[in-house]
Amino acid sequence: MANALQHILAKEMREPVTGYVETIIRSGEINILPENLSKKMKPFLISETL
């Protein structure tokens, strides 16, 4: 899912991002994902990167 969102952000929105966490957060901020969904996913992604 993050790979698809990263592609949408880069190609359609001209918003280059790096990493899954930044992708999910930025997708919520600009309403590609519902913001409440990106907030719910954030703790799981952060724990994976530590």
All heavy atoms as atom14 arrays in JSON, in Angstrom:
{
  "sequence": "MANALQHILAKEMREPVTGYVETIIRSGEINILPENLSKKMKPFLISETL",
  "atom14_mask": [
    [1, 1, 1, 1, 1, 1, 1, 1, 0, 0, 0, 0, 0, 0],
    [1, 1, 1, 1, 1, 0, 0, 0, 0, 0, 0, 0, 0, 0],
    [1, 1, 1, 1, 1, 1, 1, 1, 0, 0, 0, 0, 0, 0],
    [1, 1, 1, 1, 1, 0, 0, 0, 0, 0, 0, 0, 0, 0],
    [1, 1, 1, 1, 1, 1, 1, 1, 0, 0, 0, 0, 0, 0],
    [1, 1, 1, 1, 1, 1, 1, 1, 1, 0, 0, 0, 0, 0],
    [1, 1, 1, 1, 1, 1, 1, 1, 1, 1, 0, 0, 0, 0],
    [1, 1, 1, 1, 1, 1, 1, 1, 0, 0, 0, 0, 0, 0],
    [1, 1, 1, 1, 1, 1, 1, 1, 0, 0, 0, 0, 0, 0],
    [1, 1, 1, 1, 1, 0, 0, 0, 0, 0, 0, 0, 0, 0],
    [1, 1, 1, 1, 1, 1, 1, 1, 1, 0, 0, 0, 0, 0],
    [1, 1, 1, 1, 1, 1, 1, 1, 1, 0, 0, 0, 0, 0],
    [1, 1, 1, 1, 1, 1, 1, 1, 0, 0, 0, 0, 0, 0],
    [1, 1, 1, 1, 1, 1, 1, 1, 1, 1, 1, 0, 0, 0],
    [1, 1, 1, 1, 1, 1, 1, 1, 1, 0, 0, 0, 0, 0],
    [1, 1, 1, 1, 1, 1, 1, 0, 0, 0, 0, 0, 0, 0],
    [1, 1, 1, 1, 1, 1, 1, 0, 0, 0, 0, 0, 0, 0],
    [1, 1, 1, 1, 1, 1, 1, 0, 0, 0, 0, 0, 0, 0],
    [1, 1, 1, 1, 0, 0, 0, 0, 0, 0, 0, 0, 0, 0],
    [1, 1, 1, 1, 1, 1, 1, 1, 1, 1, 1, 1, 0, 0],
    [1, 1, 1, 1, 1, 1, 1, 0, 0, 0, 0, 0, 0, 0],
    [1, 1, 1, 1, 1, 1, 1, 1, 1, 0, 0, 0, 0, 0],
    [1, 1, 1, 1, 1, 1, 1, 0, 0, 0, 0, 0, 0, 0],
    [1, 1, 1, 1, 1, 1, 1, 1, 0, 0, 0, 0, 0, 0],
    [1, 1, 1, 1, 1, 1, 1, 1, 0, 0, 0, 0, 0, 0],
    [1, 1, 1, 1, 1, 1, 1, 1, 1, 1, 1, 0, 0, 0],
    [1, 1, 1, 1, 1, 1, 0, 0, 0, 0, 0, 0, 0, 0],
    [1, 1, 1, 1, 0, 0, 0, 0, 0, 0, 0, 0, 0, 0],
    [1, 1, 1, 1, 1, 1, 1, 1, 1, 0, 0, 0, 0, 0],
    [1, 1, 1, 1, 1, 1, 1, 1, 0, 0, 0, 0, 0, 0],
    [1, 1, 1, 1, 1, 1, 1, 1, 0, 0, 0, 0, 0, 0],
    [1, 1, 1, 1, 1, 1, 1, 1, 0, 0, 0, 0, 0, 0],
    [1, 1, 1, 1, 1, 1, 1, 1, 0, 0, 0, 0, 0, 0],
    [1, 1, 1, 1, 1, 1, 1, 0, 0, 0, 0, 0, 0, 0],
    [1, 1, 1, 1, 1, 1, 1, 1, 1, 0, 0, 0, 0, 0],
    [1, 1, 1, 1, 1, 1, 1, 1, 0, 0, 0, 0, 0, 0],
    [1, 1, 1, 1, 1, 1, 1, 1, 0, 0, 0, 0, 0, 0],
    [1, 1, 1, 1, 1, 1, 0, 0, 0, 0, 0, 0, 0, 0],
    [1, 1, 1, 1, 1, 1, 1, 1, 1, 0, 0, 0, 0, 0],
    [1, 1, 1, 1, 1, 1, 1, 1, 1, 0, 0, 0, 0, 0],
    [1, 1, 1, 1, 1, 1, 1, 1, 0, 0, 0, 0, 0, 0],
    [1, 1, 1, 1, 1, 1, 1, 1, 1, 0, 0, 0, 0, 0],
    [1, 1, 1, 1, 1, 1, 1, 0, 0, 0, 0, 0, 0, 0],
    [1, 1, 1, 1, 1, 1, 1, 1, 1, 1, 1, 0, 0, 0],
    [1, 1, 1, 1, 1, 1, 1, 1, 0, 0, 0, 0, 0, 0],
    [1, 1, 1, 1, 1, 1, 1, 1, 0, 0, 0, 0, 0, 0],
    [1, 1, 1, 1, 1, 1, 0, 0, 0, 0, 0, 0, 0, 0],
    [1, 1, 1, 1, 1, 1, 1, 1, 1, 0, 0, 0, 0, 0],
    [1, 1, 1, 1, 1, 1, 1, 0, 0, 0, 0, 0, 0, 0],
    [1, 1, 1, 1, 1, 1, 1, 1, 0, 0, 0, 0, 0, 0]
  ],
  "atom14_positions": [
    [[0.82, -1.17, 0.0], [0.0, 0.0, 0.0], [0.87, 1.25, 0.0], [0.61, 2.19, -0.74], [-0.92, 0.0, 1.22], [-1.8, 1.21, 1.29], [-2.9, 1.22, 2.7], [-1.83, 1.81, 3.96], [0.0, 0.0, 0.0], [0.0, 0.0, 0.0], [0.0, 0.0, 0.0], [0.0, 0.0, 0.0], [0.0, 0.0, 0.0], [0.0, 0.0, 0.0]],
    [[1.91, 1.24, 0.82], [2.78, 2.42, 0.9], [3.48, 2.68, -0.43], [3.68, 3.83, -0.81], [3.78, 2.27, 2.03], [0.0, 0.0, 0.0], [0.0, 0.0, 0.0], [0.0, 0.0, 0.0], [0.0, 0.0, 0.0], [0.0, 0.0, 0.0], [0.0, 0.0, 0.0], [0.0, 0.0, 0.0], [0.0, 0.0, 0.0], [0.0, 0.0, 0.0]],
    [[3.86, 1.62, -1.14], [4.49, 1.82, -2.44], [3.55, 2.51, -3.42], [3.97, 3.39, -4.17], [4.97, 0.49, -3.02], [6.18, -0.04, -2.32], [6.94, 0.71, -1.73], [6.37, -1.34, -2.39], [0.0, 0.0, 0.0], [0.0, 0.0, 0.0], [0.0, 0.0, 0.0], [0.0, 0.0, 0.0], [0.0, 0.0, 0.0], [0.0, 0.0, 0.0]],
    [[2.3, 2.11, -3.44], [1.31, 2.74, -4.32], [1.1, 4.2, -3.91], [1.04, 5.09, -4.77], [0.0, 1.98, -4.28], [0.0, 0.0, 0.0], [0.0, 0.0, 0.0], [0.0, 0.0, 0.0], [0.0, 0.0, 0.0], [0.0, 0.0, 0.0], [0.0, 0.0, 0.0], [0.0, 0.0, 0.0], [0.0, 0.0, 0.0], [0.0, 0.0, 0.0]],
    [[0.98, 4.45, -2.61], [0.8, 5.82, -2.14], [2.01, 6.68, -2.47], [1.87, 7.85, -2.86], [0.54, 5.83, -0.63], [-0.81, 5.28, -0.19], [-0.83, 5.13, 1.32], [-1.94, 6.16, -0.67], [0.0, 0.0, 0.0], [0.0, 0.0, 0.0], [0.0, 0.0, 0.0], [0.0, 0.0, 0.0], [0.0, 0.0, 0.0], [0.0, 0.0, 0.0]],
    [[3.2, 6.11, -2.33], [4.42, 6.85, -2.64], [4.44, 7.25, -4.12], [4.82, 8.36, -4.47], [5.63, 6.01, -2.28], [6.93, 6.76, -2.34], [8.09, 5.95, -1.79], [8.03, 4.73, -1.71], [9.15, 6.62, -1.42], [0.0, 0.0, 0.0], [0.0, 0.0, 0.0], [0.0, 0.0, 0.0], [0.0, 0.0, 0.0], [0.0, 0.0, 0.0]],
    [[4.01, 6.35, -4.96], [3.94, 6.64, -6.4], [2.93, 7.75, -6.68], [3.22, 8.67, -7.46], [3.57, 5.37, -7.16], [3.44, 5.57, -8.63], [4.53, 5.68, -9.45], [2.35, 5.71, -9.41], [4.1, 5.87, -10.7], [2.79, 5.89, -10.69], [0.0, 0.0, 0.0], [0.0, 0.0, 0.0], [0.0, 0.0, 0.0], [0.0, 0.0, 0.0]],
    [[1.76, 7.68, -6.07], [0.74, 8.72, -6.25], [1.27, 10.07, -5.78], [1.1, 11.08, -6.47], [-0.56, 8.35, -5.51], [-1.22, 7.14, -6.19], [-1.52, 9.53, -5.47], [-2.33, 6.51, -5.38], [0.0, 0.0, 0.0], [0.0, 0.0, 0.0], [0.0, 0.0, 0.0], [0.0, 0.0, 0.0], [0.0, 0.0, 0.0], [0.0, 0.0, 0.0]],
    [[1.89, 10.08, -4.62], [2.44, 11.34, -4.1], [3.49, 11.92, -5.06], [3.48, 13.12, -5.33], [3.06, 11.12, -2.73], [2.08, 10.96, -1.58], [2.8, 10.43, -0.34], [1.41, 12.28, -1.25], [0.0, 0.0, 0.0], [0.0, 0.0, 0.0], [0.0, 0.0, 0.0], [0.0, 0.0, 0.0], [0.0, 0.0, 0.0], [0.0, 0.0, 0.0]],
    [[4.36, 11.09, -5.57], [5.44, 11.58, -6.43], [4.94, 12.01, -7.8], [5.28, 13.1, -8.28], [6.5, 10.5, -6.58], [0.0, 0.0, 0.0], [0.0, 0.0, 0.0], [0.0, 0.0, 0.0], [0.0, 0.0, 0.0], [0.0, 0.0, 0.0], [0.0, 0.0, 0.0], [0.0, 0.0, 0.0], [0.0, 0.0, 0.0], [0.0, 0.0, 0.0]],
    [[4.12, 11.19, -8.43], [3.72, 11.45, -9.81], [2.55, 12.43, -9.93], [2.57, 13.3, -10.78], [3.35, 10.14, -10.52], [4.48, 9.17, -10.65], [5.51, 9.69, -11.62], [6.63, 8.67, -11.76], [7.66, 9.08, -12.67], [0.0, 0.0, 0.0], [0.0, 0.0, 0.0], [0.0, 0.0, 0.0], [0.0, 0.0, 0.0], [0.0, 0.0, 0.0]],
    [[1.55, 12.26, -9.11], [0.34, 13.07, -9.24], [0.39, 14.35, -8.41], [-0.11, 15.38, -8.85], [-0.89, 12.25, -8.83], [-1.1, 10.99, -9.65], [-1.44, 11.29, -11.09], [-2.14, 12.28, -11.36], [-0.99, 10.52, -11.96], [0.0, 0.0, 0.0], [0.0, 0.0, 0.0], [0.0, 0.0, 0.0], [0.0, 0.0, 0.0], [0.0, 0.0, 0.0]],
    [[0.98, 14.26, -7.23], [0.94, 15.4, -6.31], [2.26, 16.16, -6.26], [2.36, 17.18, -5.61], [0.58, 14.93, -4.9], [-0.68, 14.07, -4.83], [-2.14, 14.88, -5.45], [-2.54, 15.92, -4.08], [0.0, 0.0, 0.0], [0.0, 0.0, 0.0], [0.0, 0.0, 0.0], [0.0, 0.0, 0.0], [0.0, 0.0, 0.0], [0.0, 0.0, 0.0]],
    [[3.3, 15.64, -6.96], [4.62, 16.26, -6.93], [5.16, 16.43, -5.51], [5.71, 17.45, -5.13], [4.62, 17.61, -7.65], [4.08, 17.6, -9.04], [5.13, 17.07, -10.0], [4.69, 17.32, -11.38], [4.54, 16.35, -12.26], [4.79, 15.11, -11.93], [4.15, 16.61, -13.48], [0.0, 0.0, 0.0], [0.0, 0.0, 0.0], [0.0, 0.0, 0.0]],
    [[4.95, 15.38, -4.69], [5.36, 15.37, -3.28], [6.29, 14.17, -3.06], [5.84, 13.11, -2.65], [4.13, 15.21, -2.38], [3.15, 16.34, -2.41], [3.49, 17.4, -1.38], [4.3, 17.14, -0.48], [2.94, 18.49, -1.5], [0.0, 0.0, 0.0], [0.0, 0.0, 0.0], [0.0, 0.0, 0.0], [0.0, 0.0, 0.0], [0.0, 0.0, 0.0]],
    [[7.57, 14.32, -3.33], [8.47, 13.18, -3.09], [8.61, 12.9, -1.59], [8.75, 13.82, -0.79], [9.79, 13.64, -3.69], [9.72, 15.12, -3.69], [8.27, 15.48, -3.83], [0.0, 0.0, 0.0], [0.0, 0.0, 0.0], [0.0, 0.0, 0.0], [0.0, 0.0, 0.0], [0.0, 0.0, 0.0], [0.0, 0.0, 0.0], [0.0, 0.0, 0.0]],
    [[8.5, 11.65, -1.22], [8.64, 11.22, 0.17], [9.59, 10.04, 0.22], [9.78, 9.34, -0.76], [7.28, 10.84, 0.82], [6.39, 12.04, 0.97], [6.57, 9.78, 0.02], [0.0, 0.0, 0.0], [0.0, 0.0, 0.0], [0.0, 0.0, 0.0], [0.0, 0.0, 0.0], [0.0, 0.0, 0.0], [0.0, 0.0, 0.0], [0.0, 0.0, 0.0]],
    [[10.17, 9.82, 1.39], [11.04, 8.67, 1.58], [10.56, 7.89, 2.79], [10.24, 8.46, 3.81], [12.5, 9.09, 1.8], [12.56, 9.95, 2.93], [13.06, 9.82, 0.59], [0.0, 0.0, 0.0], [0.0, 0.0, 0.0], [0.0, 0.0, 0.0], [0.0, 0.0, 0.0], [0.0, 0.0, 0.0], [0.0, 0.0, 0.0], [0.0, 0.0, 0.0]],
    [[10.46, 6.61, 2.63], [10.08, 5.75, 3.74], [8.57, 5.6, 3.91], [7.79, 6.43, 3.48], [0.0, 0.0, 0.0], [0.0, 0.0, 0.0], [0.0, 0.0, 0.0], [0.0, 0.0, 0.0], [0.0, 0.0, 0.0], [0.0, 0.0, 0.0], [0.0, 0.0, 0.0], [0.0, 0.0, 0.0], [0.0, 0.0, 0.0], [0.0, 0.0, 0.0]],
    [[8.21, 4.51, 4.55], [6.79, 4.19, 4.73], [6.1, 5.14, 5.69], [4.96, 5.54, 5.45], [6.63, 2.75, 5.24], [7.1, 1.72, 4.25], [8.12, 0.84, 4.55], [6.5, 1.63, 3.0], [8.55, -0.11, 3.64], [6.92, 0.7, 2.07], [7.94, -0.17, 2.39], [8.34, -1.09, 1.48], [0.0, 0.0, 0.0], [0.0, 0.0, 0.0]],
    [[6.77, 5.5, 6.76], [6.14, 6.37, 7.75], [5.8, 7.72, 7.14], [4.67, 8.2, 7.25], [7.04, 6.54, 9.0], [6.43, 7.54, 9.96], [7.25, 5.2, 9.68], [0.0, 0.0, 0.0], [0.0, 0.0, 0.0], [0.0, 0.0, 0.0], [0.0, 0.0, 0.0], [0.0, 0.0, 0.0], [0.0, 0.0, 0.0], [0.0, 0.0, 0.0]],
    [[6.76, 8.32, 6.47], [6.51, 9.63, 5.85], [5.41, 9.53, 4.79], [4.59, 10.43, 4.65], [7.8, 10.17, 5.22], [7.65, 11.57, 4.66], [8.9, 12.11, 4.02], [9.93, 11.41, 3.96], [8.85, 13.25, 3.56], [0.0, 0.0, 0.0], [0.0, 0.0, 0.0], [0.0, 0.0, 0.0], [0.0, 0.0, 0.0], [0.0, 0.0, 0.0]],
    [[5.39, 8.43, 4.05], [4.38, 8.23, 3.02], [2.98, 8.2, 3.62], [2.08, 8.88, 3.13], [4.64, 6.92, 2.25], [5.93, 6.99, 1.64], [3.59, 6.66, 1.2], [0.0, 0.0, 0.0], [0.0, 0.0, 0.0], [0.0, 0.0, 0.0], [0.0, 0.0, 0.0], [0.0, 0.0, 0.0], [0.0, 0.0, 0.0], [0.0, 0.0, 0.0]],
    [[2.8, 7.44, 4.68], [1.48, 7.33, 5.32], [1.07, 8.67, 5.93], [-0.07, 9.11, 5.75], [1.48, 6.22, 6.39], [1.79, 4.85, 5.77], [0.16, 6.19, 7.16], [0.81, 4.39, 4.7], [0.0, 0.0, 0.0], [0.0, 0.0, 0.0], [0.0, 0.0, 0.0], [0.0, 0.0, 0.0], [0.0, 0.0, 0.0], [0.0, 0.0, 0.0]],
    [[1.98, 9.32, 6.62], [1.65, 10.6, 7.25], [1.28, 11.64, 6.21], [0.25, 12.31, 6.33], [2.83, 11.08, 8.13], [2.99, 10.17, 9.33], [2.6, 12.53, 8.58], [4.27, 10.4, 10.11], [0.0, 0.0, 0.0], [0.0, 0.0, 0.0], [0.0, 0.0, 0.0], [0.0, 0.0, 0.0], [0.0, 0.0, 0.0], [0.0, 0.0, 0.0]],
    [[2.09, 11.77, 5.18], [1.83, 12.78, 4.14], [0.55, 12.47, 3.38], [-0.19, 13.38, 3.01], [3.03, 12.87, 3.2], [2.97, 14.04, 2.29], [3.15, 15.35, 3.06], [2.9, 16.45, 2.16], [2.05, 17.44, 2.4], [1.43, 17.52, 3.55], [1.85, 18.37, 1.51], [0.0, 0.0, 0.0], [0.0, 0.0, 0.0], [0.0, 0.0, 0.0]],
    [[0.26, 11.2, 3.14], [-0.97, 10.81, 2.46], [-2.2, 11.22, 3.26], [-3.22, 11.61, 2.69], [-1.0, 9.3, 2.22], [0.03, 8.93, 1.33], [0.0, 0.0, 0.0], [0.0, 0.0, 0.0], [0.0, 0.0, 0.0], [0.0, 0.0, 0.0], [0.0, 0.0, 0.0], [0.0, 0.0, 0.0], [0.0, 0.0, 0.0], [0.0, 0.0, 0.0]],
    [[-2.1, 11.14, 4.57], [-3.2, 11.59, 5.43], [-3.33, 13.1, 5.44], [-4.44, 13.64, 5.44], [0.0, 0.0, 0.0], [0.0, 0.0, 0.0], [0.0, 0.0, 0.0], [0.0, 0.0, 0.0], [0.0, 0.0, 0.0], [0.0, 0.0, 0.0], [0.0, 0.0, 0.0], [0.0, 0.0, 0.0], [0.0, 0.0, 0.0], [0.0, 0.0, 0.0]],
    [[-2.21, 13.79, 5.42], [-2.23, 15.25, 5.46], [-2.86, 15.87, 4.21], [-3.52, 16.9, 4.3], [-0.81, 15.8, 5.63], [-0.22, 15.55, 6.99], [1.24, 15.96, 7.08], [1.86, 16.28, 6.04], [1.75, 15.96, 8.21], [0.0, 0.0, 0.0], [0.0, 0.0, 0.0], [0.0, 0.0, 0.0], [0.0, 0.0, 0.0], [0.0, 0.0, 0.0]],
    [[-2.64, 15.25, 3.06], [-3.21, 15.83, 1.84], [-4.42, 15.05, 1.33], [-4.83, 15.2, 0.19], [-2.15, 15.99, 0.74], [-1.56, 14.66, 0.32], [-1.07, 16.95, 1.16], [-0.63, 14.76, -0.87], [0.0, 0.0, 0.0], [0.0, 0.0, 0.0], [0.0, 0.0, 0.0], [0.0, 0.0, 0.0], [0.0, 0.0, 0.0], [0.0, 0.0, 0.0]],
    [[-5.0, 14.23, 2.2], [-6.28, 13.56, 1.97], [-6.29, 12.52, 0.84], [-7.31, 12.34, 0.19], [-7.39, 14.58, 1.75], [-7.63, 15.41, 2.98], [-7.61, 14.89, 4.09], [-7.82, 16.69, 2.8], [0.0, 0.0, 0.0], [0.0, 0.0, 0.0], [0.0, 0.0, 0.0], [0.0, 0.0, 0.0], [0.0, 0.0, 0.0], [0.0, 0.0, 0.0]],
    [[-5.16, 11.85, 0.63], [-5.2, 10.67, -0.24], [-5.76, 9.53, 0.59], [-6.57, 8.75, 0.11], [-3.8, 10.34, -0.78], [-3.34, 11.44, -1.73], [-3.81, 9.0, -1.5], [-1.92, 11.28, -2.21], [0.0, 0.0, 0.0], [0.0, 0.0, 0.0], [0.0, 0.0, 0.0], [0.0, 0.0, 0.0], [0.0, 0.0, 0.0], [0.0, 0.0, 0.0]],
    [[-5.33, 9.43, 1.82], [-5.91, 8.52, 2.81], [-6.73, 9.36, 3.77], [-6.36, 10.51, 4.02], [-4.81, 7.85, 3.65], [-4.05, 6.68, 3.1], [-3.02, 6.23, 4.12], [-4.95, 5.54, 2.75], [0.0, 0.0, 0.0], [0.0, 0.0, 0.0], [0.0, 0.0, 0.0], [0.0, 0.0, 0.0], [0.0, 0.0, 0.0], [0.0, 0.0, 0.0]],
    [[-7.79, 8.81, 4.33], [-8.46, 9.54, 5.4], [-7.46, 9.79, 6.54], [-6.7, 8.9, 6.9], [-9.58, 8.6, 5.85], [-9.79, 7.68, 4.69], [-8.45, 7.56, 4.02], [0.0, 0.0, 0.0], [0.0, 0.0, 0.0], [0.0, 0.0, 0.0], [0.0, 0.0, 0.0], [0.0, 0.0, 0.0], [0.0, 0.0, 0.0], [0.0, 0.0, 0.0]],
    [[-7.43, 11.0, 7.05], [-6.44, 11.37, 8.06], [-6.54, 10.48, 9.3], [-5.52, 10.11, 9.88], [-6.59, 12.83, 8.45], [-5.45, 13.33, 9.3], [-5.46, 14.83, 9.51], [-6.37, 15.5, 9.03], [-4.53, 15.3, 10.18], [0.0, 0.0, 0.0], [0.0, 0.0, 0.0], [0.0, 0.0, 0.0], [0.0, 0.0, 0.0], [0.0, 0.0, 0.0]],
    [[-7.77, 10.11, 9.69], [-7.89, 9.24, 10.88], [-7.27, 7.86, 10.63], [-6.71, 7.26, 11.53], [-9.34, 9.13, 11.33], [-10.24, 8.46, 10.32], [-9.92, 8.36, 9.13], [-11.4, 8.02, 10.76], [0.0, 0.0, 0.0], [0.0, 0.0, 0.0], [0.0, 0.0, 0.0], [0.0, 0.0, 0.0], [0.0, 0.0, 0.0], [0.0, 0.0, 0.0]],
    [[-7.31, 7.37, 9.4], [-6.68, 6.09, 9.08], [-5.16, 6.21, 9.15], [-4.49, 5.34, 9.71], [-7.1, 5.61, 7.7], [-6.47, 4.3, 7.21], [-6.79, 3.16, 8.17], [-6.94, 3.98, 5.81], [0.0, 0.0, 0.0], [0.0, 0.0, 0.0], [0.0, 0.0, 0.0], [0.0, 0.0, 0.0], [0.0, 0.0, 0.0], [0.0, 0.0, 0.0]],
    [[-4.61, 7.28, 8.63], [-3.15, 7.44, 8.68], [-2.68, 7.58, 10.13], [-1.62, 7.07, 10.49], [-2.69, 8.62, 7.84], [-3.11, 9.84, 8.38], [0.0, 0.0, 0.0], [0.0, 0.0, 0.0], [0.0, 0.0, 0.0], [0.0, 0.0, 0.0], [0.0, 0.0, 0.0], [0.0, 0.0, 0.0], [0.0, 0.0, 0.0], [0.0, 0.0, 0.0]],
    [[-3.47, 8.23, 10.97], [-3.1, 8.36, 12.38], [-3.15, 7.01, 13.09], [-2.31, 6.72, 13.94], [-4.02, 9.36, 13.09], [-3.73, 10.79, 12.74], [-4.64, 11.74, 13.48], [-4.36, 13.18, 13.11], [-5.27, 14.11, 13.76], [0.0, 0.0, 0.0], [0.0, 0.0, 0.0], [0.0, 0.0, 0.0], [0.0, 0.0, 0.0], [0.0, 0.0, 0.0]],
    [[-4.12, 6.17, 12.72], [-4.21, 4.84, 13.33], [-3.05, 3.94, 12.9], [-2.59, 3.1, 13.66], [-5.53, 4.17, 12.94], [-6.73, 4.74, 13.65], [-7.99, 4.03, 13.21], [-9.21, 4.64, 13.87], [-10.45, 3.99, 13.42], [0.0, 0.0, 0.0], [0.0, 0.0, 0.0], [0.0, 0.0, 0.0], [0.0, 0.0, 0.0], [0.0, 0.0, 0.0]],
    [[-2.56, 4.12, 11.68], [-1.49, 3.29, 11.16], [-0.11, 3.71, 11.67], [0.8, 2.89, 11.73], [-1.51, 3.33, 9.64], [-2.72, 2.69, 9.03], [-2.78, 2.9, 7.25], [-1.4, 1.9, 6.75], [0.0, 0.0, 0.0], [0.0, 0.0, 0.0], [0.0, 0.0, 0.0], [0.0, 0.0, 0.0], [0.0, 0.0, 0.0], [0.0, 0.0, 0.0]],
    [[0.05, 4.96, 11.99], [1.36, 5.52, 12.36], [2.08, 4.74, 13.46], [3.25, 4.4, 13.31], [1.2, 6.98, 12.74], [2.49, 7.69, 13.01], [2.22, 9.15, 13.34], [3.45, 9.85, 13.82], [3.18, 11.23, 14.19], [0.0, 0.0, 0.0], [0.0, 0.0, 0.0], [0.0, 0.0, 0.0], [0.0, 0.0, 0.0], [0.0, 0.0, 0.0]],
    [[1.43, 4.39, 14.57], [2.15, 3.66, 15.64], [2.71, 2.3, 15.16], [3.78, 1.89, 15.58], [1.11, 3.45, 16.72], [0.07, 4.49, 16.48], [0.08, 4.72, 14.99], [0.0, 0.0, 0.0], [0.0, 0.0, 0.0], [0.0, 0.0, 0.0], [0.0, 0.0, 0.0], [0.0, 0.0, 0.0], [0.0, 0.0, 0.0], [0.0, 0.0, 0.0]],
    [[2.01, 1.64, 14.28], [2.48, 0.34, 13.79], [3.7, 0.5, 12.88], [4.61, -0.31, 12.92], [1.36, -0.38, 13.04], [0.19, -0.71, 13.89], [-0.98, 0.02, 13.78], [0.26, -1.73, 14.82], [-2.07, -0.27, 14.59], [-0.82, -2.03, 15.63], [-1.99, -1.29, 15.51], [0.0, 0.0, 0.0], [0.0, 0.0, 0.0], [0.0, 0.0, 0.0]],
    [[3.7, 1.53, 12.1], [4.82, 1.77, 11.19], [6.06, 2.24, 11.92], [7.17, 1.85, 11.6], [4.42, 2.79, 10.13], [3.31, 2.31, 9.18], [2.79, 3.47, 8.36], [3.82, 1.2, 8.29], [0.0, 0.0, 0.0], [0.0, 0.0, 0.0], [0.0, 0.0, 0.0], [0.0, 0.0, 0.0], [0.0, 0.0, 0.0], [0.0, 0.0, 0.0]],
    [[5.88, 3.08, 12.91], [7.01, 3.58, 13.66], [7.68, 2.46, 14.44], [8.9, 2.34, 14.46], [6.61, 4.74, 14.6], [6.24, 5.95, 13.73], [7.71, 5.1, 15.55], [5.65, 7.11, 14.5], [0.0, 0.0, 0.0], [0.0, 0.0, 0.0], [0.0, 0.0, 0.0], [0.0, 0.0, 0.0], [0.0, 0.0, 0.0], [0.0, 0.0, 0.0]],
    [[6.9, 1.58, 15.03], [7.49, 0.46, 15.78], [8.26, -0.47, 14.87], [9.23, -1.09, 15.28], [6.42, -0.31, 16.55], [5.52, -0.94, 15.66], [0.0, 0.0, 0.0], [0.0, 0.0, 0.0], [0.0, 0.0, 0.0], [0.0, 0.0, 0.0], [0.0, 0.0, 0.0], [0.0, 0.0, 0.0], [0.0, 0.0, 0.0], [0.0, 0.0, 0.0]],
    [[7.87, -0.57, 13.6], [8.57, -1.41, 12.64], [9.92, -0.82, 12.25], [10.84, -1.55, 11.94], [7.73, -1.6, 11.36], [6.57, -2.54, 11.53], [7.01, -3.96, 11.72], [7.96, -4.4, 11.04], [6.44, -4.64, 12.58], [0.0, 0.0, 0.0], [0.0, 0.0, 0.0], [0.0, 0.0, 0.0], [0.0, 0.0, 0.0], [0.0, 0.0, 0.0]],
    [[10.05, 0.5, 12.25], [11.29, 1.12, 11.79], [12.32, 1.24, 12.89], [13.47, 1.54, 12.63], [11.01, 2.51, 11.19], [10.42, 3.34, 12.21], [10.1, 2.42, 9.99], [0.0, 0.0, 0.0], [0.0, 0.0, 0.0], [0.0, 0.0, 0.0], [0.0, 0.0, 0.0], [0.0, 0.0, 0.0], [0.0, 0.0, 0.0], [0.0, 0.0, 0.0]],
    [[11.95, 1.04, 14.16], [12.91, 1.17, 15.26], [13.71, -0.08, 15.47], [13.5, -1.12, 15.19], [12.18, 1.54, 16.57], [11.52, 2.9, 16.56], [10.78, 3.11, 17.88], [12.54, 4.0, 16.39], [0.0, 0.0, 0.0], [0.0, 0.0, 0.0], [0.0, 0.0, 0.0], [0.0, 0.0, 0.0], [0.0, 0.0, 0.0], [0.0, 0.0, 0.0]]
  ]
}
